[in-house]
Amino acid sequence: MSTSMPAPAQAAHRAQEILAAIVADEEFGAFEAATLEYSSDWQCFTGFPVIERWSLDSDKGPLFTETIAGWSRGESAMMRSRA
């Protein structure tokens, strides 16, 4: 069993494959709808004072999309904490 880390490009490619599988899953639409329905439960106020126009209702869709895309780039708090 190898304990070496994969090359970043190899890990990124695999992450993109996993993301594609998540988004392609027949239940992804329900996951997205449920997440956006309860968006007021996951808001925080970090950085809000510098945002000129903020609307959770209009911004939740793009934020959800960016979060999902961030997973494939390894941009999550959990991933950063393991670095």
LOTITOR-645336 format. One record per atom (N, C-alpha, C): atom name; z, y, x. Coordinates in nm, 3 decimals. Atoms other than C-alpha are relative to their C-alpha. Layout:
SITE rovex       Z       Y       X
SITE    CA       Z       Y       X
...
END
This chain:
SITE rovex       Z       Y       X
SITE     N   0.000  -0.118   0.084
SITE    CA   0.000   0.000   0.000
SITE     C   0.000   0.123   0.088
SITE     N   0.012  -0.122  -0.078
SITE    CA  -0.107   0.333   0.142
SITE     C   0.097   0.106  -0.053
SITE     N  -0.090  -0.109   0.039
SITE    CA   0.141   0.620   0.141
SITE     C  -0.059   0.136   0.035
SITE     N   0.062  -0.127  -0.035
SITE    CA  -0.106   0.885   0.256
SITE     C  -0.048   0.071  -0.126
SITE     N   0.046  -0.082   0.112
SITE    CA  -0.204   1.169   0.026
SITE     C  -0.152   0.005  -0.001
SITE     N   0.146  -0.012   0.006
SITE    CA  -0.562   1.192  -0.101
SITE     C  -0.042   0.140   0.044
SITE     N   0.055  -0.131  -0.035
SITE    CA  -0.783   1.476   0.016
SITE     C   0.002   0.088  -0.124
SITE     N  -0.003  -0.089   0.117
SITE    CA  -0.758   1.784  -0.209
SITE     C  -0.123  -0.012  -0.090
SITE     N   0.122   0.012   0.081
SITE    CA  -1.121   1.747  -0.322
SITE     C   0.001  -0.129  -0.082
SITE     N  -0.009   0.128   0.071
SITE    CA  -1.059   1.384  -0.417
SITE     C   0.100   0.011  -0.116
SITE     N  -0.100  -0.019   0.106
SITE    CA  -0.745   1.478  -0.613
SITE     C  -0.055   0.090  -0.111
SITE     N   0.056  -0.092   0.099
SITE    CA  -0.928   1.765  -0.786
SITE     C  -0.103  -0.071  -0.087
SITE     N   0.102   0.074   0.076
SITE    CA  -1.215   1.537  -0.886
SITE     C   0.067  -0.092  -0.102
SITE     N  -0.071   0.091   0.091
SITE    CA  -0.973   1.285  -1.036
SITE     C   0.069   0.078  -0.112
SITE     N  -0.065  -0.083   0.101
SITE    CA  -0.782   1.562  -1.216
SITE     C  -0.101   0.045  -0.105
SITE     N   0.104  -0.042   0.095
SITE    CA  -1.106   1.683  -1.373
SITE     C  -0.042  -0.116  -0.089
SITE     N   0.031   0.118   0.081
SITE    CA  -1.183   1.327  -1.488
SITE     C   0.107  -0.023  -0.107
SITE     N  -0.111   0.020   0.094
SITE    CA  -0.839   1.300  -1.648
SITE     C  -0.005   0.106  -0.109
SITE     N   0.010  -0.107   0.099
SITE    CA  -0.877   1.639  -1.817
SITE     C  -0.113  -0.028  -0.098
SITE     N   0.113   0.030   0.087
SITE    CA  -1.218   1.540  -1.953
SITE     C   0.035  -0.110  -0.100
SITE     N  -0.041   0.108   0.089
SITE    CA  -1.068   1.221  -2.097
SITE     C   0.098   0.050  -0.106
SITE     N  -0.096  -0.057   0.096
SITE    CA  -0.782   1.416  -2.259
SITE     C  -0.074   0.079  -0.107
SITE     N   0.073  -0.086   0.094
SITE    CA  -1.018   1.669  -2.418
SITE     C  -0.094  -0.083  -0.089
SITE     N   0.093   0.084   0.077
SITE    CA  -1.259   1.394  -2.531
SITE     C   0.071  -0.094  -0.098
SITE     N  -0.075   0.091   0.087
SITE    CA  -0.984   1.192  -2.700
SITE     C  -0.010   0.045  -0.145
SITE     N   0.017  -0.034   0.143
SITE    CA  -1.025   1.176  -3.077
SITE     C   0.122   0.072  -0.058
SITE     N  -0.120  -0.067   0.050
SITE    CA  -0.668   1.305  -3.122
SITE     C   0.026   0.135   0.066
SITE     N  -0.022  -0.127  -0.068
SITE    CA  -0.708   1.609  -2.897
SITE     C   0.002   0.117  -0.097
SITE     N   0.003  -0.108   0.098
SITE    CA  -0.795   1.833  -3.191
SITE     C   0.133   0.016  -0.071
SITE     N  -0.131  -0.005   0.066
SITE    CA  -0.468   1.743  -3.363
SITE     C   0.106   0.054   0.096
SITE     N  -0.093  -0.050  -0.103
SITE    CA  -0.277   1.806  -3.038
SITE     C  -0.015   0.151   0.015
SITE     N   0.025  -0.144  -0.016
SITE    CA  -0.440   2.147  -2.998
SITE     C   0.049   0.077  -0.123
SITE     N  -0.041  -0.069   0.123
SITE    CA  -0.382   2.243  -3.363
SITE     C   0.152   0.008  -0.010
SITE     N  -0.146   0.001   0.007
SITE    CA  -0.015   2.141  -3.349
SITE     C   0.060   0.095   0.102
SITE     N  -0.050  -0.090  -0.104
SITE    CA   0.039   2.330  -3.024
SITE     C  -0.016   0.144  -0.043
SITE     N   0.025  -0.139   0.040
SITE    CA  -0.118   2.648  -3.159
SITE     C   0.078   0.039  -0.125
SITE     N  -0.076  -0.031   0.121
SITE    CA   0.066   2.621  -3.491
SITE     C   0.142   0.044   0.035
SITE     N  -0.138  -0.033  -0.038
SITE    CA   0.402   2.642  -3.313
SITE     C   0.004   0.088   0.125
SITE     N   0.009  -0.082  -0.121
SITE    CA   0.295   2.894  -3.050
SITE     C   0.117   0.096   0.015
SITE     N  -0.113  -0.093  -0.011
SITE    CA   0.586   3.124  -3.133
SITE     C   0.120  -0.067   0.066
SITE     N  -0.111   0.072  -0.064
SITE    CA   0.818   2.853  -2.999
SITE     C  -0.011  -0.002   0.151
SITE     N   0.015   0.009  -0.145
SITE    CA   0.672   2.866  -2.648
SITE     C  -0.032   0.132   0.067
SITE     N   0.023  -0.129  -0.065
SITE    CA   0.635   3.235  -2.587
SITE     C   0.120   0.039   0.086
SITE     N  -0.106  -0.057  -0.082
SITE    CA   0.835   3.406  -2.317
SITE     C  -0.037   0.146   0.026
SITE     N   0.025  -0.142  -0.017
SITE    CA   0.858   3.767  -2.213
SITE     C  -0.023   0.039   0.146
SITE     N   0.029  -0.029  -0.140
SITE    CA   0.784   3.739  -1.841
SITE     C  -0.135   0.069   0.011
SITE     N   0.124  -0.072  -0.022
SITE    CA   0.523   4.000  -1.756
SITE     C  -0.054   0.076  -0.119
SITE     N   0.052  -0.068   0.117
SITE    CA   0.475   4.130  -2.109
SITE     C  -0.005   0.152   0.014
SITE     N   0.006  -0.147  -0.008
SITE    CA   0.560   4.491  -2.018
SITE     C  -0.127   0.054   0.065
SITE     N   0.121  -0.047  -0.066
SITE    CA   0.242   4.511  -1.808
SITE     C  -0.126  -0.032  -0.080
SITE     N   0.115   0.034   0.084
SITE    CA   0.015   4.380  -2.085
SITE     C  -0.015   0.108  -0.107
SITE     N   0.019  -0.112   0.092
SITE    CA  -0.131   4.669  -2.280
SITE     C  -0.015  -0.048  -0.145
SITE     N   0.020   0.051   0.136
SITE    CA  -0.251   4.471  -2.582
SITE     C   0.035  -0.148   0.000
SITE     N  -0.045   0.139   0.005
SITE    CA  -0.073   4.147  -2.666
SITE     C   0.014  -0.042  -0.144
SITE     N  -0.014   0.057   0.133
SITE    CA  -0.104   3.939  -2.978
SITE     C   0.003  -0.151   0.015
SITE     N  -0.010   0.145  -0.012
SITE    CA   0.021   3.585  -2.982
SITE     C  -0.103  -0.068  -0.089
SITE     N   0.098   0.061   0.090
SITE    CA  -0.206   3.514  -3.278
SITE     C  -0.140  -0.003   0.060
SITE     N   0.136  -0.001  -0.055
SITE    CA  -0.526   3.623  -3.102
SITE     C  -0.006  -0.055   0.142
SITE     N   0.001   0.046  -0.139
SITE    CA  -0.422   3.521  -2.750
SITE     C   0.034  -0.147   0.017
SITE     N  -0.047   0.137  -0.017
SITE    CA  -0.285   3.173  -2.818
SITE     C  -0.113  -0.099   0.031
SITE     N   0.112   0.090  -0.027
SITE    CA  -0.626   3.001  -2.821
SITE     C  -0.045   0.005   0.145
SITE     N   0.040  -0.009  -0.141
SITE    CA  -0.741   3.135  -2.483
SITE     C   0.112  -0.045   0.096
SITE     N  -0.109   0.044  -0.086
SITE    CA  -0.394   3.073  -2.336
SITE     C   0.011  -0.152   0.002
SITE     N  -0.002   0.146   0.007
SITE    CA  -0.401   2.712  -2.457
SITE     C  -0.112  -0.057   0.087
SITE     N   0.114   0.047  -0.078
SITE    CA  -0.748   2.664  -2.307
SITE     C   0.025   0.015   0.150
SITE     N  -0.027  -0.023  -0.141
SITE    CA  -0.641   2.816  -1.975
SITE     C   0.108  -0.094   0.053
SITE     N  -0.104   0.094  -0.040
SITE    CA  -0.330   2.598  -1.965
SITE     C  -0.058  -0.138   0.024
SITE     N   0.062   0.131  -0.014
SITE    CA  -0.531   2.282  -2.020
SITE     C  -0.086  -0.004   0.125
SITE     N   0.084  -0.006  -0.120
SITE    CA  -0.781   2.388  -1.752
SITE     C   0.085   0.005   0.126
SITE     N  -0.090  -0.008  -0.115
SITE    CA  -0.493   2.470  -1.518
SITE     C   0.054  -0.136   0.041
SITE     N  -0.046   0.135  -0.034
SITE    CA  -0.378   2.110  -1.540
SITE     C  -0.096  -0.065   0.099
SITE     N   0.098   0.064  -0.088
SITE    CA  -0.701   2.000  -1.374
SITE     C  -0.004   0.064   0.137
SITE     N  -0.006  -0.066  -0.131
SITE    CA  -0.643   2.250  -1.095
SITE     C   0.137  -0.018   0.064
SITE     N  -0.134   0.021  -0.053
SITE    CA  -0.285   2.136  -1.044
SITE     C   0.089   0.122  -0.012
SITE     N  -0.075  -0.124   0.016
SITE    CA  -0.148   2.468  -1.170
SITE     C   0.104  -0.013  -0.110
SITE     N  -0.111   0.009   0.095
SITE    CA   0.170   2.371  -1.347
SITE     C   0.130   0.017   0.076
SITE     N  -0.131  -0.017  -0.066
SITE    CA   0.532   2.443  -1.275
SITE     C   0.045  -0.130   0.062
SITE     N  -0.042   0.129  -0.052
SITE    CA   0.592   2.072  -1.228
SITE     C  -0.075  -0.029   0.130
SITE     N   0.079   0.025  -0.122
SITE    CA   0.309   2.046  -0.975
SITE     C   0.047   0.089   0.113
SITE     N  -0.045  -0.092  -0.106
SITE    CA   0.430   2.355  -0.784
SITE     C   0.136  -0.043   0.054
SITE     N  -0.133   0.038  -0.045
SITE    CA   0.787   2.223  -0.772
SITE     C  -0.004  -0.122   0.091
SITE     N   0.013   0.120  -0.085
SITE    CA   0.665   1.902  -0.607
SITE     C  -0.067   0.031   0.133
SITE     N   0.073  -0.036  -0.122
SITE    CA   0.469   2.087  -0.340
SITE     C   0.095   0.023   0.116
END
